[in-house]
Amino acid sequence: MQKDESTDKLKWEAWAERHTDPADVRKKDEALDGTIVLDLSQGNFAGLFCSSTLGEFGAKVIRVEPPGGDVARKYSPFGLKVRDTGFAYIAEARNKYHVTLNLETERGRTLLSSLARKADFLVETFPADHLDRLGVGYRQLSRENPGLIYVAINTFGLYGEEASKGRRSSDVVAQALSGLVNITGQPENGGPSEHAVPTKHGNWMAWYSGGGFASFAALSALHFRHRTGKGQLIDVSEAESLMRFLDYNCLWYHALGKNRERVGNFDPAVFPYTYVRTKDGYTFLAGFSDINWFALTSIMGNEDLRAKFPSIFERLKLENEKQIFEALETWAKEFTSDEILSRVQEYDRTVGKGVVATGRVNTPEDTVNEENWWKRKVFKKIIDPYYGEILLQMPPWKMSETPPRVKTVCRPVGADNDYIFSKYLGIGPSELSSLKEEGVL
């Protein structure tokens, strides 16, 4: 980045905003400009998220759906759709050209092979050997395009006992297999028995973690190709991706032969480190080290609680955590989340020892209306010619030279057939019409 003496004296926050402001992205380069992605994912948001990420950095993403559209377009709360497309798909259809191909037909597979010869990345989410059996898997496509980076994502990976059964990807199954669900939810001895069950994550955590790791791998493979000219096969299991978030749990089992139990709002490693009810909702409170515990109990005005559990060793016993939690919630319910934040900040200003972490638990409404996120341009209202006004979350990265961006929202099924097949394969209107009549498009 060139030296900008006019901004050298700005405060750091103002300097960082000026150089990474998303409002200026169209003036800057795109890191993946000139690359082409074929997204063949079906009924799977890991693939959609992977190609969204590559598209945000400037890749041209060609979304290949079956004639009639991908079933993922139907995933939406209560079946709500905008022009026959669900909210979930609209969120991840960004920056994509949409074409149709029937891969069950020989002509459809021939057209895919022709597109793959011009592509840098191919993303697919079929069962392990599905495309290989059709003759358009990595082994076949890489012969014609040795530089192709082929990203295969599904719950079970490309080999192993489960992969060989040909099962289709499922976010909830991947969550369950990862082991993460088993430690999420209320503890067996912490409340009514009907609540003491493993709890799935409220969002598609396995799909999104799988898609995120897949995009990291794809970019690493692109760097390797710059050095060697070689593409490669990338095998991503959504279950294994989510497993990567298990922090110390597998090591704990290996070392001690014990499974971590569900602890709900308790914690076997640090406490207090929990969510408590407030006058207007819930907030997070953390004061687990001795100095933080002193600060938290001082803010609460509860010296007796501090004296009862003076060290972290007492505070980590489950029966003691329950007593501490009850005291925290009894106190917190007298205040709003913002009032608790103000008390913590006042303590930091006047005493300055033992920082206490706190933060309101936001609903989606709270999140969307949070002024801080609008200042950072996390959200943007876009007027789309097909879908009307859409509120989208913008890319989470702020970058000074090659920032990501959202250029388009969503396209109807097959909207770009004419453009893509004409531009890349030289197919004219009459042949396109014939292909449609034959059920290829």
N, C-alpha and C positions, 0 to 999 in steps of 0.2 A: 504494500500500500504506500502511495506517495505521501511524503511529509506534508501535513496541512498546518502551517504555522498559525493560521487564523483561529484554529480551534485548540491549540496547545494549552491555553490558559483556562479553558473550560473546566468545570468540575467534571470528575470522571463520569458520573451518570449522564450528564448532558453530552459529553464527548462520545460515549458509547451509543447513545440514542442517535446522535447525528450520523454516525458511521454505519449503523446497522438498522436504521429505521425501515420497516417493511414498506412504508409508503414510497420508498425510492427504488424498489427492486427492479422496476422496468428499465431503469437506467444502467443496470449492471449485467454482467455476463451470467450465463447459465453453465454450471459445472458439467452437465451431461448433454449439452447442446450437440446435435449431430448423431446421437445414439438412438437406436430403435428398440423398443420393447414389445414383444408379443405376449399378451396376457390371456392365457387359455383357461384361467381358473373358473371353476363352475361350482356354484353353491357354497362358496368358501371365501371368507373375508380375509384370510391370511394372504392369499394371492392378490386380492384386490388392494390390500393395504401395502403390500410389497411394491406393486406397480405404481400406486399413488405416490409413494415416497420417491421412486425413481423419476416419475413424471414431474414432481414438484421441483426437482433439481434440473429439469430441462430436457429429459428424454422424451422422445415422441412415443407415446404408448398407444398401441393398436389393440384394442379390447376385442377379442374374438368370442362371440357368443353363438350358441346353437340357434338355428332359425326359430323364431318365436321368442327368443330372449332367455337369459340365464334365470334359473329359479331364484337366485339371490335377489333379483328385483322384487320378489314378493315378500321378503323378510321385513316386517314393519309392525309396530305396535298396533294391535287390534285390526290388522289388515289394512291400515290407512295407507293410501297411495296418492301420488300426484302424477297424473297422466300415466297411470298403470305402473308406476315405479315407486317402491317403498322408500321410506326415509333412510334406512341403512345403506341402500345401494347409492342413493343420491350423495351421501356423505363421502363415499369412496369411488365415485365415478369421475372425479375431478381429472382434468387434463388428459382425457382419453378420447381417441377416435374409436367409434363403435362400428364393427363389421360383424357379419354373420357367416358361419361356415358349418356345414354338416360334415363332421369328421367320420361319420359312419359310411359316407360315400367315397368312392375311389377318387372322384374329381375333387371333392373337398379336401382330401388328404394331399392331393397333388398341389392344390393351391396353397395349402399350409406350408408344404415343403418349399415352394417357390418364395413365399414370404420369409421363411426362416433363413434362406440363403442371404437375405439382406439385413437380417436382424443382428443385434448385439446381445440381447437378452431374450430368453423365453421363460415365462413363468407358468407352471401348470400345477393343478391340485388333484389330479386323478388318482385312483388306486395305483399301487406300485408299478405294475407292468402294463397298464392299460394302453398308453400311447405306443409303447414298444411293440405290443402285439398288433397294433394297427399299422406299424411300419413308419411311424412318425415320432419315435422316441429319440433320446439323446444319441444312441448308437447310430441311428440312420441319419439324423439331421446333421450331426457333427462331421460326417464324411464329406458332405457338401459345403459345410461351413465350419472349419476347424476352430475358428475364433468364437464360436457361439458359447455364451454363458447360459447354461440350462439350469433353471432353478425349479426343483421339484419339492412341493410342500404338501404334506398330509399328516394325519395324526400318527401314523405308525412308521413312517420312513419307507425306504425303498427295499429293505431286506429285513429278515428276522421272522419269527414265527407268526406274528400278527400281520405283517405286511403281506405274507404269502396267502392270506385268506381273502385278499381283495376287498377289504372293508373300506367304505368311504369315510372321508374326514368328518369329524364332529367336534365342535368346540367343547361341549360339555363332557364328552368322553375323554378328550385330551386333558381337560381340567382334572378329571377323576384319576386318570392314569399317572399324571405328574406327581401325585402325592400332596399337592398343595391344598386341595379341597379338604383333605382329612384333618388339617390343622386350622381350618377356617370354620368359625361358628362357635356356639356356646359350649362350654365344657360339660362333660357328663355329670359332674357333681356341682355345677354352678347355677342350676336353675331348674325349672320344670322339665321333666324328661322329654316332653314333646319338642322342646327347643334344642335338646342336646344331640344335634345331628350335624354331620358334615354339611357345609353350606357352599354352594357354587358362587362364583364371583358374579356380580350383577351385570357386568359387561362381558363381551367375548374376549376374555383375557388370553386364552390359549391362541385363538386366531390372531390377535393383534401382536402378541409376543412372537409367534411364529413368523408372521409377516415382517416384523421389525428385524429379527435376526436374519431372515432371508435377504433383506435389502442390504444389511451390513456385509454379508458374505458376497453378494453380487458386486458390490463396490470394491471389495478386496480383490475379487477375481478380475475385475476390470483393470485394477492397478497391475496385477500380475500379467495380464495380457499386453499391457503397454510395454512391459519389459521383454516378454517372450513371444508374443503373437499367438499364444495358446489360450483357447477357451477351456471350459471345464464343466463338469457336472457337479451341482450342489444339491445335497439331500438334506432337507430340513424336516424334522418331526416337530409338530406343534407341542406334543406332550413333553418332549425333551427340552424344547425352548422354555416352557413354563417351569420345568424342573430346575432350570438354571436360577430361578428365583427362590429356591429353597434355603438359601444362605447356609447356616451351619447344621441343618437338620440331618442330612445324610451322614455327615462326619460324626455327629453326636451318636447316631445309631451304630456306626462302625466302631467308634471308640468305646462306647458303654453298653451296646446291645439294647438300648432303650429307644422306644418311639416317643417323639414329642407328642404330647396330647393336645387336644384343642384347649385353648385357654381363653378364648373370647377376648374380653378387654383386660385380661391379666397378661403377664409376660414372665417367662422363666429366667430371663437374662437381665432385664432392667424394669424397675418399677418405683414410683408411679410413671407410667408411660401408656396413657389410656385415654379413652373418650368418656366424658361424663355429661349427664343431662344438665342443662342450664334453664334459666327462666324462659328463653326463647328458642330452645333447640338443643344442640349438643356442641361441645368444644373439646379440643385436645388439651391435655395437661401432661407435662413431663417435668419431673424433678427427682431423678433417680440417684444421682451421686450425692454424697453427703452435703456438699456445699449448695447444690441445687435444692435438696430436701430442706435445708435450713431456710433458703429463700422462699420456697413454696409455703412452708408452714408459717413463716413470718407474714407473708401476704394474706394467708388465711386467718392469722391471729390465733393459731392453735399450737401453742408450745407443748401442751400435754401430748398431742399426737407425735410431735418430734421426739419427745422424751421416751415415749412408749416404744418407738421403733427407731432407735438412734443410728443404726448402721445399715448398710445395704444388705447385709446378711439376714437381718431380721425382716427387712422389707421384701425379700424374695421368697419367703415361705408363703405358700398359697393361702393358708388360713389367715395370715397377716395381711396379704394383699387384699383380701375380701374386706377386712376391717378398714384398711386405708381407703379403698374404693368407696365404701359407704360414707366415710367422713368427707371425702372429696366431693361426692355428689350432694350430700346434705348441704355443704357450704355453697357449691356452685349453683344450686337451684334458686338461690336468693338473688342471683345476678344474671344479666344478659351476657352473651358471649363477648360483646364489645366492652362491657363494663369490666369483665375479667381481664381482657387484654389491656385496658387502661390501667388497671391496678398493677399488672405485671410491668408495664412500661414505666409507671411511676416509680416502682421499686428499683428498676434498673437505673433510672436517672438519679435517684436520691441515695441509693446504697451502692449499686454497681457491682455487687458480688453475687455470683451464683445465678446465672441466667436461667429463667424458667421459660420453657417453650409452650406456647398456647396458640390456638387458631380455631375459628369457628368451623363446624362441619357444614359445608355448603350444600344446599339442594341445587339441582340444575338451574332453577330460577335464580338462586343467589349467585351462582357462578356466572351466568350470562349477564347479570346486572352489576357485577363487580366492576367498579370504575377502573381499578388497576389493570384488568385484562383488556379493557377497551383502549386504555392509554398505550399498552404494549401491542395493540392491534392483533390480539389473539383471535378475535371474532370479526367477521365482515359480512355485511348484508349485500348480496349480489342479486342483481336483476337478470334472470336467465330467460332467454326467449322461449324456451319450452316449458320451464317449471315455475316461472314467476319469481317472486322474491324468496331467496333462500338464505338462511343464516348458516354459515360454515365456520368451523374451526380452521384457522390458518396453520401453516407449518410451524412447529415449535422452535425451529432454529432461526436465530437472528445472526446474519453473517455480513461482513463488511465488503466482500468481493464477489462471491457467487451465491447470493441468497436464494432460497427456494421461493416458489410463488404458485398461486392458483390462477390459472388462465381461463378455464372453462369449468362449468359445474357438471353437467350430465348431458347425455345425448340419447335419443330414442334408439330402440333396437334397429341395428343395421343402417343408421343414419348416414354413415360414411362409407358405405359399400362402393358407391360410384367413385368417390375421390381416391380411396386407398387402392382399390384394384386397378384403377386406371393409371395412377401415379407410379405404382411399384411393379405392376404386372402387365401394363399396357392393354388391359381388357376394356373394350368399348361398350357402349350402351346396348347394342343388340345381343352381344354375348352375355352381358350381365342379366339381361331379361331372360335369356334361355336358361342360365344357371339357376335363376329364381324359379322358373317353371319346373325345372328338374329336381327341385328340393335341395340343391347344393347350398344356396344362400337363404 
